[in-house]
Amino acid sequence: MRSVLVCAVVFVACALGSAFGPDAPRGTAAPPATPTPYGLTAEGKFAHRPAASCSAASCHGGGAVGQVGSEHSTWAPEAQSKPDSDPHNRAYRVLYNPVSVEMAKKLNIGEAHKAELCLKCHAVVVKDEKGVVNEQILAEGVGCSACHGPAEKWGGDHYTSEWKAKTNRQKAETGFVPTGNLVARLLTCAQCHMGDADRDVNHALYAAGHPRITFEAAQMHNTKGYRKHWEEKTPQPDLEVRLWVVGQATQLRAAAELLRVRAERAEKGAVADAKFPDRGAWPEFAGYSCYACHQSLSDTDARKALSATPRPPGTPGWEVWSSTAVKVAHTHCADAFPGLTAPSIGEVEKLQDLMRTRKGYSAKDVAAQAAKAVAELDAWLVALQDAEDRGPKPMASGTAYKLAGELAKNALGTGRDSDRLADHDWDALAANYLGAAAMAHASGGVNKVKWGAPIEKIRDGLRFDPDPNRRVRFDSPWMFDFAPAEPKPGKKSEVKRIEQLRQRFMDLRAATAPTGGN
C-alpha cells in the first residue's frame, strides 16, 4: 500500500542483513577517537570476490529460498519469480534496456553498461593489474560484496568462532559491513540510494530520464514484492520504529555530505566531463524539491491560505524530502532507543536556515556549514550505532502511536498556524505520511489500528493523477495545489486537493492524540 508514493529509484533497498553468517555478539566496542560511524563499504581498500563464492550448499546456497542458509539462493537470478524478487541482481542488466540506452546517448557517455557513471551503483567493477574488468562480478550486478563489503580479508573467516567474537567495529576494519546494525546497514544503502562523492545523480541525469532518487528506509524495507534474503532479529514494532529514526538521520547525513561535495566542487571551479556531465554546476538542482517547479504553478491562493510556509511559486526548498521529519526523529530518539540522549543538531539547523534563506549563499559558505552538519549527524549516528551494538532496551508500549501523532503535528503549523500546513510542498507532506505509515505498519498495518483510516486517505491524496487526455499516470503531482477533488457535501463547488490533505492531517492529529483512537 505504501509503496505507491515513492518515486521510482534505480533499484529497491540495498541488499541488507548479514547474509554471511550470524550477527556479532552485541559487545561494546571502544569508542572511536573521532565520532565516525562504521558501515560504509571499503571501496578500493580490499579485493572483491564474486557472489558465486557464497553459493555453496554448505554456505549460503542451500536452495530453500527465503530460509537461513539460502541467502544466495534467495538473491540469485535463477530463483526469481515475479512479483516476488530481489532487484539487486538485475541492476546491471537494467543498463541494457531502451531507457538506459537512450539516457546514455543524451548524456554522451558511451554505452550505459560500460559507463563509469552508471556502473558505480549498478554493479561492482573489479579490474586486474592490466585493467581488465572481471566480467563475472560485473554481470552479478549488486552482488554480495556490494553491500556486505569486499571479502578479501574476512571471506574465509566469517564463520569461525574467533570472527564471531569480534565487535562490529573490529569486523568493519576488515572491509566487512555488519548490516545487522541498522546504522551500518542504512549508511551502506544510502551510498547508492542517496549518493555520495562518487555516485552523484544530478539534475543532468534527471533531465536525461533517470528516475528520481528518494530514500526512505522504512518504506523500502517493506516494498511489496521485495524478497528479503535475511531475517530480522528485532521484533515489531521496535524494528520499524528504530529503522525510521535511523533512516531519518542517515538520509539527511547523506544529503548534507552530497551538498558539501557539490559546493566544494563548485568553489574549486570543477567542470563537466564526459564521465560525469554537469559535475560542478551550482546550485545543483537535484538537491532541491522537484515539485516546487514540476507541477502547475497557476494558483497561489492555496499556498497563502493553507500553508504556514507560503513559498513563492517555483522557489524550491533544499532537501525537503530528507529534512522534513528529522526533528521528530531527533526529539523522540530516546523513545525508540530508551536511555539514549541524542547529541545536539544545532549545526544541522543552521544549515537548513542557510539553505532556506539563501543569505550568504556562496558555495564556500555552504560547504563549510555542510561539513559542520555532517560531523553532527555522524555523532548522532555513532550514538545510535553504539546503542544498537549494546542491545537497545525494549520500547515502551504505544511508542509507534506516539510518533505517528508527532508526525501528524509536524505536518501542521504551530500556534495560530496550527490548522495550516507547516509546508505545502509534496515532499514535505509525503515525508510525514511515510513516517506515520511506518508507525502503522509497525503496529500491525493500517487496517489493524484505529488511526489507520486518515493515513490511507492521506496516501490517496498524495497519489499522482492520471492525465485525463492520455489516460496515463503523471510522474509528478500535476495540478497538486488546485486539482478538483471530492465535492463538499451539499455544494456544487469542489474541494482543492491541498485543502483535503490539510484536513486529513488534522484528522490524523486528532486520531493519534493522547485521548485519540489507539
Buried (B, 14 or more C-beta within 10 A) or exposed (E): BBEEBBBEBBBBBBBBBBBBBEBBEBBEBEEEEEBBBBBBBBBEEBEBBBBBBBBEEEBBBBEEBBEBBBBBBBBBEEBBEEEEBBBBBBBBBBBEEEBBEEBBEEBEBBEBBEBEBBBBBBBBBBEEEEEEBBEEBBBBBBBBBBBBBBBBBBBEBBEEEEBBEBBBBBBBEBBBBBBBBBBBBBBBBBBBBBBBEBBBBBBBBBBBEBBBBBBBBBBBBBBEEBBBBBEBEBEEBBBBBBBBBBBBBBBBBBBBBBBBBBBBBBBEEBEEEEEBBBBBBBBBBBBBBBBBBBBBEEBBEBBEEBBBBBBEBEEBBBBBBBBBBBBBBBBBBEBBBBEBEBBEBEBBBBBBEBBEEEEEEEBEBBBBBBBBBBBBBBBBBBBBBBBBBBEBEEBEEBBBBBBBBBBBBBBBBEEEEEBBBBBBBBBBBBBBBBBBBBBBBBBEEBEEBEBBBBBBBBBEBBEBBEEEEEEEEBEBBBBBBBBEBEEEEEEEEBBBBBBBBBBBBBBBBBBBBEEBBB
